[in-house]
Amino acid sequence: MKNSKVDFKEILKWKNLKKYLIEYGRLALILFIITSSFVQGSRVPTPSMETTIMTGDFLLVNKLAYDLTTPRNIPFTNIALPFSQLIKWNDPKRGDIVVFEFPGYRDEIKNAAIENYVKRCVAVPGDTVEVRNKVLFVNGKEAPIPMHAQYVRNYALPENFVDTETFPKGIPQNSDNYSPLVLPKKDDVIKLTSSNFEQWKTFIDREFERDVVFLRDGKVFVDGKETCEYKVRDDYYFMMGDNRDISLDCRFWGFVPRRNVVGKPMIAYWSWDSNIPTANIFELLASIRFNRIGKLVY
């Protein structure tokens, strides 16, 4: 506009109002496309990735790191949209820090709301993952420890201690001594029996996004049909936090499907102590971590 003063009488005229609505509509559309398909901001609420990523870090996420999709949700809301993958040029690799949609807790078919988590990818489709005395093994080889990883406990949980909250259901294990588990990949065929029904029920239900697996008279039914096998529809990844002693990750709620992968965090554009309530604004401002602003995430 040539004149910096806003003439509200002119704006209220229909002709000018229409012009302003079109201009701001275009701006909103551009913002929608950018935030939903290319980059987005993400706040870190938990210490599960410390000290690689700190609680209170605000991350800029590259949503084009692996593929291009239609919008997954309405920007700045948790309202989900049906989405499709348009182009794929890459997949998560071991060691990548990945932002993904939380698939839900172990016995949930789907999480109640859209939540983006950030963890490190430690295993890819077809890999065998195992934890022995807090040491991670992938395909029988000890996995490298991330540079900034930390442990809260200086001891491992006893091997004979059974944590009933781990994934998959019914396996006698714990987060420090995690039984060998093969990550499913697309087109794998899983043998189904009455004895492993509980281990695979939620996994298959999630692929259908509804309750489809039942056990009747010792026989397994999937989507109403009796069967003894199931063909996997997607590739699956195993994500863990760098701060493994306090990280709720795939050891507790299961595999992350490829379709849930959102992108890679690139940089921390802001950081402060998010445990301080916003009502204490001066204390919150005093907690700004200037040394983390602009820090690359890897």
N, C-alpha and C positions, 0 to 999 in steps of 0.2 A: 504494500500500500504506500502511496506517495506521501500521504499525510499521516503522521504518527498518532494524531488524535482520532479516537473512535467516535464516529457520528452515529449514535444509537437510533436516531430518527431514520437515517438512511438504511441502517441494517434492518430495521423493522419493516421497511418496504418489502413486499413479497419478492420483487426481482432480486434485490440485494441479498435478502435472506436465503433465497434459493441458491445463489452463487456461493455464499458462505457455507451452506450445508453440503454442497457438492465438494468444495475444497476440503472441508474437515472430514467428509466421508472418505475421500481419497486418502487423506493422511491416516485415518483409522484403518483403512484397508491395508495400506503399506505396513503399518505397525503390526497388524494382525498376521500378515504373511511372514514378517521377519521373526516375530516372537514365537510363532507356532511351527515354523519350518526350518529356520536357520540357526538362531541362537536364542538362549533364554537364561535368565538368572535363576540361581538355586541357592537357598540358605541351608547351611549344615546345622541340624539341631542336636546331634549327639556326638560323643567322643569316640565313636567306633573306628574312625580312621586316623586318630591322633598317633604321632604328631605330624603325619603327612598332611592331613587336613585338620584344622582345629574347629571345635564347636564355636559357632558364631561367624565362621567364614561365609562370605557370599561369593559364589562361584559363577563365572561366565561359562556356559555349556555350549560346546560346538555340536549342534544337532545334525551337522552334515559329515561328521567323522566317519560314519559307517554307511549311511544311506540317506535318501530323500523320501519323506513320507508326507501324506496329507496331514493336516492338523489333528493331533490326538485329543486336544481339549480346547475349550474356549480360553484364550489367554487371560491370565490373572484369576482364573477360577479353577475349581476341581470338577467342572462339568465335562464329562467325557464325550468325545465325538467318535463315530465310526471312522477308522482310518485305513489307508492302504499304503503299502510300500511301493513307491514309484520307480526308484532306481536304487540298486545296491551295488556298492563298489568295494566294500570291505566288511570284515567281521571282527568282533573283539578277539584279541590275542591274549595269551597268558602274560600277566604283568600289567595289562591296561587297567587304568582307573576308569570305571564305567558308571554313567548315570542311567538308571533303568526304573521302570515302573515296578513298584513292590507287588509281587504276585499274590500276596496274602499270607496269613499265618498257616502253619502246617496243615490244619484240618479245614481251612477255608477254600472254597472254590475260587472266590474272587475277593479282593480287598474291597471294603465298603466304599472307600473314596480313592481317588487318584493320588498316590504319594510317590514322589521320586526319591530313590535311595542312591547313595554313592558308595561303592565298594570296589575292591580290586578283583579283577578276574584272575582266578588261580588255575582254572581248568576249563577246557573247551570240549565240544561234543566228541564222544568216543574215548576221552581220557578216563583213567581210573584215579580217583582221589582218595587219600587216606591220611589220618593223623595218628602218629604214635608218640606218646609222651610230649605232646604239644608241638611236635615237629611235623610239618606238612610234607607229604610225599605225593608226587604226581607221576603216574605210570612207573611206580617203583623207585623213582629217584627223588632225593631230597630237593624240595623247591627252594629257590633263593629267598632269603628274608629281605623284605623291602627296606630301603635305606633308613627310613624314619619310623619303622615299626617299633612298637613298645609292648611290654607285657606288664600287667598290674600285679600278677601273682608270680612268685619265684619258684613255684612248685607246680607239678602236674596232678590233675585229678587221678585217683587210683584207677587202674584198668578195670577192676571189678565193680567200680561205682557206676550204676546205671542211671542215666538221666532220661526220664520218660518223655521229656519235651523235645528230644532231638528228632531229626528227619533221617530216614523214613520211620514211620510208626512201627513199634514192635521190635526194633533191633536193640539188643543189649549193648549200649555204647555211651560215650559222653563226648563233650566237645574237645577234650584233650586226647582222647583215644577213640578215634572215629573209624568205624569199620570200612574196608574198601568198598567203593561205590563207583560203578561205571556210569558216565553221563550219557543219556540217550541222545541219539542223533536222528535226523529225519530219515524215515523209512526203516529204522530198526524195528525188529519184531520182538515183542515182549511176550514170554510165555506166562500165562495166567493160571493160577491154581487157587484152591481154597486156602492154602497156607500162605501165599504171598498177596492175597487179595487186599489186605489192609495197607500194604506197602505201596500199591499202585493205584488204589481207588481215587484219591484226590488228584494225583497226577493226570489220570485220564479224564476225570471230571473237568479239570481246568482246560484241557484241550477242547472239550465240547462247550465249556463255559456254563455248564449246568450239571445237575446230579443224574448221571447215566449208568453208573456201575453199581451192580447189586449182586449179592450172594444169596442164592435160593437152593435149599436142599443140597448144599455142597457144590453147586454149579455156579460159574461166573457168567453174568449177563452184562453186556455193554450195549447201551441204547436199545434195550429190549430184545437183543439176540444173544442166545447162548454161544459162548466162544471160549477157546482155550489160548488165544493169542490176540495181541493188539499191535497194529502198525502205527508207529510214532509219526506225528504230523509236523513236528518242528525240531529245530536244533536247540540244545540246552547247555547252559553255562553254570559254573560254580563260582560264586562271589563270596569273598571273605573280607572282613575289616582288617586293617593293619594293626589295630589295637585288639588283638584276637581274644584276650581274656574277657572283655566286656562287649564284644560284638555279637549282636544277634544277626546271623547271616544264614547262608544256605545250609549250614549244619543244623539249623533249627526249623527253617520254613521251606526248604526245598530248592529245586533247580530254578534258574531264571530262563524263560524261553526267549529265543531270538527276537520274537515280535515285541517283547517288552523293553528292548534296548533303545534308549533315547539318544545317547551321544557320549561325548567325553568332556570332562571339565578341563578348561584351558588355563584359567587364571583366577586368582582371588582378587576381586575388584573392591572388596570392603571386608573389614574384620573388626569385631569387638566382642565383649563378653556378653553373650546373649542370655546369660543367667540373671543379669541385672534387669529388673522390670523397667519398661519404658517410662513409668511414672517418675523414676529417679533419673531424669534426663541428663543432669550434669555428671552424675556418677557414670552413666552409660557412655557419655561422650569422652570422659576421662579414660575409659577402658579401650578406646580405639587402638588397634595394633597396627601402627603405621608401617612396621617392618614386614607385615604380611600383605599389605596392599600392593598389588602388582606382581605378587609371587606366582610363578608358574607351578602348575600342578602336574606331578609325575611320580 
